[in-house]
Amino acid sequence: MISITPSALSYIKQRDQALHLALPPMIYGEFNVQEPPDVKLGLPAKMAAYDLQHIEGITVYLPVDFPAIPLTINVTSFFGFKKLVVEGWQLV
């Protein structure tokens, strides 16, 4: 289940685009590590690898193999540059 904070919702609506979550490659070792997904505006390049969802009025594309865990999409700012991020992700 994914939720979107009010500040992230406002940021996404200002851009008037869908968004998608891209999973980085799994890092295999003694402990398998999956870094948090990147949140990107726009449509994914390989649409067949994504499922379409509508979350709080926003079109969101999630990878077909995306885990069903509670996550929150938020917006952060660094020197005035805003970026969408996923909160609640467990690396291992």
Backbone hydrogen bonds, N-H to C=O, Kabsch-Sander energy under -0.5 kcal/mol:
donor,donor_aa,acceptor,acceptor_aa,energy
3,S,71,L,-2.3
5,T,73,I,-2.5
9,L,5,T,-2.7
10,S,6,P,-2.3
11,Y,7,S,-2.0
12,I,8,A,-2.6
13,K,9,L,-2.5
14,Q,10,S,-1.9
15,R,11,Y,-1.0
15,R,12,I,-0.6
16,D,12,I,-1.0
17,Q,12,I,-0.8
19,L,59,T,-2.3
20,H,40,K,-2.9
21,L,61,Y,-2.1
22,A,20,H,-0.5
22,A,38,D,-2.6
23,L,21,L,-0.5
27,I,33,V,-3.2
28,Y,26,M,-0.7
33,V,27,I,-2.9
34,Q,91,L,-2.6
35,E,33,V,-0.6
38,D,22,A,-2.7
39,V,84,L,-0.6
40,K,20,H,-2.9
40,K,38,D,-0.6
42,G,18,A,-3.4
47,M,45,A,-0.8
49,A,46,K,-1.8
50,Y,47,M,-1.7
51,D,62,L,-3.5
53,Q,60,V,-2.7
55,I,53,Q,-0.6
55,I,58,I,-2.6
56,E,54,H,-0.5
58,I,55,I,-1.8
60,V,53,Q,-3.3
60,V,58,I,-0.6
61,Y,19,L,-2.4
62,L,51,D,-2.6
62,L,60,V,-0.6
64,V,49,A,-2.4
66,F,63,P,-2.1
69,I,67,P,-1.6
71,L,1,M,-2.5
72,T,87,E,-2.1
73,I,3,S,-2.9
74,N,72,T,-0.6
74,N,85,V,-2.6
76,T,83,K,-3.1
78,F,81,F,-2.3
81,F,78,F,-1.9
82,K,80,G,-0.6
83,K,76,T,-2.4
85,V,74,N,-3.0
87,E,72,T,-3.1
91,L,89,W,-0.5
